[in-house]
Amino acid sequence: MGKRETQIVVFSLSHAEEKIELGVPVEKVREINRLLEITHVPEMPEFVEGVVCLRGQVIPVMDLRKRLGLKGNEHTEKSRIILFDIGGHPVGAIVDEVSEVLRIYEISPPPAGISSLSSRYLEGIAQLGQRLILLMALEEVFTTEEKQRLSTTITA
């Protein structure tokens, strides 16, 4: 994909006994919060935990682990909600831990079948020594139908 500096927010999701490190470009992240009280909304996809009210705005919150089909533990005091912009709309994602902001200079395309994540959700891989960070394609997290459904629920 090429060499140019990109800053990413690195976070982790647990899967069985392993920890998977993922990253998203810093400019896609609005803010990072501790777990907030989530109001459950009926008839949402299983991975959508509900909505939160943040600064007067109602924001859908998904469990990113569930969305990616990972099997992990309960949320802890290290769990966070990362507020992203997806398709111009704010969306919260529960992650197990946010660790750091890194500068990366090279992104490789994801090989087919990497880890247990669908390559549909991956934009590339950053390698830092022996460490691999999977870069998320945020726009692919929701299907068009799911985006419309969430938008309708929030504005209703």
C-alpha positions in Angstrom: 0.0 0.0 0.0 2.9 2.3 0.4 5.0 4.4 2.8 3.6 7.4 4.4 3.1 8.4 8.0 -0.3 7.5 9.5 -1.3 7.9 13.1 -3.5 5.2 14.5 -5.4 4.6 17.8 -4.5 1.1 18.9 -7.1 -1.0 20.8 -7.6 -4.6 21.6 -10.3 -7.2 21.6 -10.0 -10.5 23.3 -10.8 -13.7 21.4 -10.7 -17.0 23.4 -7.3 -16.8 25.1 -5.7 -14.4 22.6 -5.7 -10.6 22.4 -6.1 -9.1 19.0 -4.7 -5.6 18.4 -6.5 -3.4 16.0 -6.1 0.2 14.9 -8.0 3.0 13.2 -6.8 6.3 11.9 -6.7 9.0 14.5 -8.9 11.3 12.4 -11.8 8.8 12.5 -11.9 8.8 16.3 -14.0 11.6 17.9 -13.4 10.6 21.5 -12.8 7.7 23.9 -14.9 7.2 27.0 -15.3 4.8 29.9 -18.3 2.5 29.6 -21.4 4.6 29.9 -24.9 3.5 30.8 -26.4 2.0 27.7 -30.1 2.0 26.9 -31.1 -1.1 25.1 -33.3 -0.7 22.0 -35.5 -3.5 20.8 -35.2 -5.1 17.4 -31.6 -4.1 16.8 -28.9 -6.4 15.4 -27.4 -8.7 18.1 -24.1 -6.8 18.1 -25.8 -3.4 18.8 -25.9 -3.0 22.6 -28.2 0.0 22.5 -27.7 3.8 22.6 -26.0 6.3 24.9 -26.7 10.0 25.3 -23.5 12.0 25.0 -23.7 15.8 25.1 -27.3 15.8 24.1 -26.8 13.5 21.1 -28.2 9.9 21.0 -25.5 7.6 19.7 -25.7 3.8 18.8 -23.2 1.6 20.6 -22.1 -1.7 19.2 -20.0 -4.4 20.8 -17.2 -4.7 18.3 -16.2 -8.1 19.5 -19.7 -9.4 18.7 -19.7 -7.7 15.4 -16.5 -9.3 14.4 -17.6 -12.8 15.6 -15.0 -13.0 18.4 -15.6 -14.9 21.6 -14.3 -13.0 24.6 -14.8 -12.3 28.3 -17.1 -9.8 30.1 -16.2 -6.2 29.9 -13.9 -4.8 32.6 -12.8 -1.5 34.0 -10.3 -1.3 31.1 -13.2 -1.5 28.5 -13.9 1.7 26.6 -16.3 3.1 24.1 -14.6 4.6 21.1 -16.7 7.1 19.3 -16.1 6.9 15.5 -17.5 8.7 12.5 -19.0 6.1 10.2 -20.5 7.5 7.0 -20.8 10.9 8.6 -22.7 9.5 11.7 -21.3 9.0 15.2 -21.2 5.4 16.3 -19.8 4.0 19.6 -17.9 0.8 19.7 -17.1 -1.1 22.9 -13.5 -2.4 22.9 -11.6 -4.3 25.6 -8.8 -1.8 26.0 -7.4 1.3 24.3 -3.6 1.2 24.5 -1.9 4.0 22.6 -1.6 6.2 19.5 1.2 5.1 17.2 2.8 6.4 14.0 3.1 3.8 11.3 4.9 4.2 8.0 4.0 1.1 6.1 0.7 -0.7 5.7 0.5 -4.1 4.0 -2.7 -5.5 2.5 -4.4 -8.2 4.7 -3.8 -11.8 3.6 -6.9 -13.9 3.1 -8.1 -15.6 6.3 -6.0 -13.7 8.7 -6.8 -14.3 12.4 -10.5 -15.0 12.8 -11.7 -11.7 11.4 -13.4 -11.4 8.1 -11.1 -9.6 5.7 -14.1 -7.4 4.8 -13.5 -5.5 8.0 -9.8 -5.1 7.4 -8.0 -2.3 5.5 -4.5 -3.6 6.1 -1.8 -4.6 8.5 0.9 -2.6 10.2 3.9 -4.6 11.4 6.1 -3.1 14.1 8.9 -5.6 14.8 7.1 -8.8 15.8 3.9 -7.0 16.6 1.0 -7.0 14.1 -1.8 -4.4 14.2 -4.9 -5.0 12.1 -6.2 -1.8 10.6 -10.0 -1.7 10.5 -12.1 -0.6 7.5 -14.7 1.3 9.6 -17.0 1.9 6.7 -17.5 -1.8 6.3 -18.6 -2.5 9.9 -22.2 -1.8 9.1 -24.1 -2.9 5.9 -26.1 -0.2 4.1 -29.3 -1.7 5.5 -27.9 -1.7 9.1 -26.8 2.0 8.7 -30.4 2.9 7.6 -31.9 1.0 10.4 -29.7 2.6 13.0 -30.3 6.0 11.6 -34.1 5.5 11.7 -34.0 4.3 15.3 -32.0 7.3 16.4 -34.1 9.9 14.7 -37.4 8.3 15.6 
